[in-house]
Amino acid sequence: MTTLPAQNSSYVFSIYLADPFKKSRQDLARLNQQVFNQRTLYNAYKKRTKNVEVDLEEYSKMKEDDPEFYREASSLQYGKAPKISEDKVDRMVKELKDREEKRKSFSRRRRFHEEKDIDSINDRNEHFNKKIERAFGKYTLEIKNNLERGTALPD
Protein backbone atom coordinates (compact mmCIF):
# COMPACT_ATOMS: atom_id res chain seq x y z
CA MET A 1 0.00 0.00 0.00
CA THR A 2 1.39 3.39 -0.93
CA THR A 3 1.49 6.09 1.64
CA LEU A 4 0.85 9.72 0.91
CA PRO A 5 3.74 12.15 1.29
CA ALA A 6 3.70 14.83 3.95
CA GLN A 7 1.17 17.60 3.45
CA ASN A 8 3.81 20.31 3.26
CA SER A 9 4.67 19.31 -0.31
CA SER A 10 1.36 20.36 -1.84
CA TYR A 11 2.39 19.64 -5.43
CA VAL A 12 3.16 15.98 -4.83
CA PHE A 13 0.14 15.69 -2.57
CA SER A 14 -2.14 17.05 -5.30
CA ILE A 15 -0.75 14.54 -7.79
CA TYR A 16 -1.79 11.69 -5.51
CA LEU A 17 -5.24 13.19 -5.12
CA ALA A 18 -5.70 13.96 -8.80
CA ASP A 19 -7.80 11.51 -10.72
CA PRO A 20 -6.09 10.82 -14.04
CA PHE A 21 -9.24 9.37 -15.58
CA LYS A 22 -11.61 12.10 -14.41
CA LYS A 23 -11.80 13.87 -17.76
CA SER A 24 -12.48 10.70 -19.71
CA ARG A 25 -15.19 9.70 -17.24
CA GLN A 26 -16.78 13.14 -17.55
CA ASP A 27 -16.76 12.83 -21.34
CA LEU A 28 -18.39 9.42 -21.10
CA ALA A 29 -20.97 10.76 -18.69
CA ARG A 30 -21.75 13.58 -21.10
CA LEU A 31 -22.19 11.11 -23.94
CA ASN A 32 -24.39 8.85 -21.86
CA GLN A 33 -26.72 11.59 -20.73
CA GLN A 34 -30.19 11.57 -22.11
CA VAL A 35 -30.08 12.91 -25.62
CA PHE A 36 -33.62 14.24 -25.52
CA ASN A 37 -33.70 15.90 -22.13
CA GLN A 38 -35.56 19.18 -21.65
CA ARG A 39 -32.51 21.40 -22.07
CA THR A 40 -31.44 19.91 -25.38
CA LEU A 41 -34.99 19.95 -26.71
CA TYR A 42 -35.32 23.62 -25.75
CA ASN A 43 -31.96 24.48 -27.34
CA ALA A 44 -33.03 22.73 -30.55
CA TYR A 45 -36.30 24.67 -30.47
CA LYS A 46 -34.41 27.95 -30.06
CA LYS A 47 -32.10 27.07 -32.94
CA ARG A 48 -35.05 26.26 -35.22
CA THR A 49 -37.01 29.38 -34.32
CA LYS A 50 -34.02 31.71 -34.59
CA ASN A 51 -34.73 32.39 -38.27
CA VAL A 52 -38.49 32.81 -37.96
CA GLU A 53 -39.75 36.33 -38.60
CA VAL A 54 -42.73 37.35 -36.51
CA ASP A 55 -45.09 39.99 -37.90
CA LEU A 56 -46.81 41.43 -34.83
CA GLU A 57 -49.10 43.71 -36.86
CA GLU A 58 -50.49 40.81 -38.88
CA TYR A 59 -50.86 38.77 -35.69
CA SER A 60 -52.82 41.53 -33.95
CA LYS A 61 -54.98 42.02 -37.06
CA MET A 62 -55.83 38.32 -37.17
CA LYS A 63 -56.64 38.40 -33.45
CA GLU A 64 -59.00 41.38 -33.94
CA ASP A 65 -60.74 39.80 -36.94
CA ASP A 66 -61.51 36.54 -35.16
CA PRO A 67 -63.33 36.89 -31.83
CA GLU A 68 -62.48 33.29 -30.95
CA PHE A 69 -58.80 33.50 -31.82
CA TYR A 70 -57.95 31.52 -28.72
CA ARG A 71 -60.63 28.84 -28.92
CA GLU A 72 -61.69 26.29 -26.39
CA ALA A 73 -62.46 22.70 -27.23
CA SER A 74 -66.20 23.39 -26.88
CA SER A 75 -66.09 26.10 -29.56
CA LEU A 76 -68.11 25.54 -32.73
CA GLN A 77 -65.13 26.71 -34.76
CA TYR A 78 -62.91 23.99 -33.37
CA GLY A 79 -60.65 22.65 -36.08
CA LYS A 80 -60.92 25.66 -38.37
CA ALA A 81 -57.63 27.25 -39.26
CA PRO A 82 -57.12 30.86 -40.30
CA LYS A 83 -56.03 31.65 -43.85
CA ILE A 84 -52.25 31.45 -44.14
CA SER A 85 -50.42 33.36 -46.83
CA GLU A 86 -48.48 31.52 -49.53
CA ASP A 87 -45.13 33.09 -48.60
CA LYS A 88 -45.40 31.67 -45.09
CA VAL A 89 -46.11 28.21 -46.48
CA ASP A 90 -43.15 28.57 -48.85
CA ARG A 91 -40.92 29.60 -45.93
CA MET A 92 -42.03 26.58 -43.95
CA VAL A 93 -41.36 24.26 -46.90
CA LYS A 94 -37.92 25.84 -47.38
CA GLU A 95 -37.10 25.32 -43.69
CA LEU A 96 -38.19 21.67 -43.84
CA LYS A 97 -36.07 21.08 -46.93
CA ASP A 98 -33.09 22.76 -45.27
CA ARG A 99 -33.48 20.52 -42.21
CA GLU A 100 -33.70 17.45 -44.44
CA GLU A 101 -30.53 18.47 -46.30
CA LYS A 102 -28.73 19.07 -43.02
CA ARG A 103 -29.84 15.67 -41.74
CA LYS A 104 -28.55 14.02 -44.91
CA SER A 105 -25.16 15.68 -44.52
CA PHE A 106 -24.53 13.80 -41.26
CA SER A 107 -23.56 10.18 -41.54
CA ARG A 108 -21.91 7.72 -39.25
CA ARG A 109 -19.08 5.43 -40.16
CA ARG A 110 -20.34 2.04 -41.21
CA ARG A 111 -18.60 -0.98 -39.76
CA PHE A 112 -19.46 -3.29 -42.64
CA HIS A 113 -19.08 -2.56 -46.32
CA GLU A 114 -22.20 -3.50 -48.23
CA GLU A 115 -20.39 -4.46 -51.44
CA LYS A 116 -17.79 -6.64 -49.71
CA ASP A 117 -18.21 -10.42 -49.95
CA ILE A 118 -19.10 -12.11 -46.67
CA ASP A 119 -16.57 -14.81 -45.81
CA SER A 120 -17.14 -15.21 -42.09
CA ILE A 121 -19.79 -16.60 -39.78
CA ASN A 122 -19.22 -14.31 -36.78
CA ASP A 123 -16.95 -11.52 -35.51
CA ARG A 124 -14.21 -13.83 -34.21
CA ASN A 125 -14.11 -15.70 -37.49
CA GLU A 126 -13.97 -12.41 -39.42
CA HIS A 127 -11.00 -11.28 -37.34
CA PHE A 128 -9.28 -14.63 -37.87
CA ASN A 129 -9.86 -14.45 -41.62
CA LYS A 130 -8.30 -10.99 -41.74
CA LYS A 131 -5.21 -12.24 -39.92
CA ILE A 132 -4.89 -15.23 -42.25
CA GLU A 133 -5.30 -12.97 -45.28
CA ARG A 134 -2.54 -10.66 -44.05
CA ALA A 135 -0.20 -13.57 -43.47
CA PHE A 136 -0.93 -15.82 -46.46
CA GLY A 137 -2.84 -13.62 -48.91
CA LYS A 138 0.00 -13.19 -51.37
CA TYR A 139 0.51 -16.96 -51.55
CA THR A 140 -3.15 -17.86 -52.05
CA LEU A 141 -4.03 -15.10 -54.55
CA GLU A 142 -3.51 -17.31 -57.61
CA ILE A 143 -5.57 -20.15 -56.13
CA LYS A 144 -8.43 -17.77 -55.29
CA ASN A 145 -8.40 -16.33 -58.81
CA ASN A 146 -8.49 -19.79 -60.33
CA LEU A 147 -11.44 -20.74 -58.11
CA GLU A 148 -13.29 -17.58 -59.18
CA ARG A 149 -12.71 -18.37 -62.87
CA GLY A 150 -13.53 -22.05 -62.38
CA THR A 151 -10.22 -23.24 -63.83
CA ALA A 152 -8.78 -24.55 -60.57
CA LEU A 153 -10.56 -27.89 -60.65
CA PRO A 154 -9.43 -30.62 -63.07
CA ASP A 155 -11.92 -31.88 -65.64
N, C-alpha and C positions, 0 to 999 in steps of 0.2 A: 504494500500500500504506500502510495506516495504521500509525503507530508508537505504541507504548504510552507513556503518560506515565511520569514518574519514579516510582520505587517509594515515595517519601516521601508521596505523596498516596494513601493506601490506599483511600479511598472511590472515587475515579475509577478506580483500578487494578482494584478489585473489580467495577466496572461493566463494564469491558472483559472481565473473565474470566467474568462471569455469563453463563449460557446462557439467553436469554429464552424459548426453546422447551422447556426441560427439563421443566417440569411437564406440558405437553401430551404430550410424548413418553412420560413416565412413565405418564400416564393411558392412552395408547394401548397401552403395553406391558402394563398391567394388564388391559385389555380383551382383548388378544390371547393372554393366557396360556391354558393349557389349562383348560377349564371343569371337567373331571372329573379333576383331579389328586387325589392322595391326601389332601391337607389339606382340600380342599373336600368330598370325599366323607365324610371323618371328621366334619367340622363338621355336615354334613347329617344324619349318623347320630346325632350327639349331640343335635341339635335334635329329631329324631323320637323319640328314646328319653327325652327329658327328662320327658315326661308319663306314662311307664310306671311303674306301681306294681309292686314286686317283693315277693312274699310269701315270705320265707325259710323260714318254718315249713312251708308247704305244699310248697316245693321240697325241703326235707330229708325230709319225710314221703314224698314220691314217690320220692326216692332210696333210702330204706330199704325201701320196698315192693317195688321192682324191683331184683333183684340185678344185672341187666345194664342199668343206667340209662345208662351210657356204653358202648354196644355197639360191637363191631368189625364189619367187613363180613362176616366169616365166621360171625357169630352166627345162630342159627336164628330169632331174633326180629327179624331185619333187616326194616325196613319197617313194623313195628308202631308205632303211636303211642299214647302214654298218653291216658287219658280227660281231656278238657279241659272245664272247666265252661262253662256257657252265658254267664255274665256276662263271661268273658274273650273269648269269641267275639263277643259284642255290643260289647265295648270295641274289639276289632280292627276290626269293621265300621264303628263310629263314626269311628275314626281314619282309615280309608280314605276314608270319605265326606267327612270334613273336608279331607283332602288334595286330593280331587277338586274340592271347592268352591273351595279356595284356588287350585288350578291354573286353574280357570275364571275367577277374578277377574283374572288377569293376561292382558293382550292387547297385541299390538303394533299400531302404527299401520299401516294398510293403505295402500299407495301407490295402488292402483286401487280405484275404487268399482264394486261389482258391478252396481248398477242403472243405471249411466251407459252411454249408447250409445257404441259404439266408432266413432270417425270418423278413425282414423289407422292407418297401416301399421307404424310403428316409433316410437321415442322422439323422434327428430328431427322427424318429421312431426307428432307430437302437440304438441311444443313450438311448432312453426310455426303449427299450427291455433289454439292458445291465443292467440298473438300476433295473428293475423288476427282472431279473435273479439273481442279487446279493442279493436282498432282500428276494425273495420267491423261489429261485431255489431249496433249500434243501427240501421244502415242496411239490413241484410239480414234483420232479424227478420220483417218482413211477408212477404218472399219465402219464407223457411223455413216459416212458418205455412201459406202457401198450398200449398207442396209437400206438407206433412204432410196437409192436408185433401184434396189432389188437385184443387184448383180453380185451380192456377197454369197448367196447360196448356190451350190452346184446344181446343175440340171438333173 
